[in-house]
Amino acid sequence: MGYVPARDIETIRLDELLNRVREAGESHFVRPGQVPALQTVDGLMEELQGATAAHLDGMTLRDLVVQRQPAG
């Protein structure tokens, strides 16, 4: 099974794609709002999300594809 992007891969940011993949199918499981929040865990998750966003820094799916193509 494969997926075809709904829009130009130059407009799909990697952080956005990562979040969509992480959220896929969550309706079948416990939702974060249903679980009591732990400040330590919430703080760690915010740091991880910030670090991921900083590392990806606006990179798009196209950027990833171009980087991974073998040299011709």
N, C-alpha and C positions, 0 to 999 in steps of 0.2 A: 504494500500500500504506500502510496506517495502523496505528497501534497503539492499543489500548485499555488504560488503566492497570488493573492487577490489584487495586488498592486505592484508597481515597479519595485524591484528589490533595492533600488537606490533610495527608496523612501522608507524602507523598513529598518528601523533602528534595532540593533542587537539586544539592547536592554528591554525594549518593548517585546520582542520576540521571546526572550527568556521568560519574562513575566507571563505571557500568554501560555507558554508551554507548562510552566509551573502551575497555573490556575486551571488547566484543562481537566475537566471531569471532577472538579472539587465538589460539585453539588451532591455527589454520592457519598461524601465523607463528612466528618465533623467540620463545621465552618469555624474559622478563628474567633468569630464573635460569640460562639457558644462555649468557648473554653475560657476559664478565668485567666486574665493576663498576669504574667510574672514580669516585673520591671526589669529584672536582670536579663531575661530571655528577650524581652522586647528591645532592650538597649543593644544587645548583641545583634539581633536581626537588623536593626536600623544601621548599625555599623557595617554589617556585611552588605546590605543593599547599597549603602553609600560607596563602599569600596568597589563593588561591582560596577556601579554607574560611573565612577571616576575612571576605572580601568577601560571600560568600553567607550567612554567619552564621545558619544555621537557616532560611533562606528555603525555602518549599515550592513545589511546582509550582502550587498554587492561588494563591500570592502572585504568581507570574509571570503567570498567566492574568488575574488581576484587574487587574494593572498595565497589561496590554496591551489591555484592552478599550476601544474608543472611547467617549468621553463621549456620553451619550445625551441 
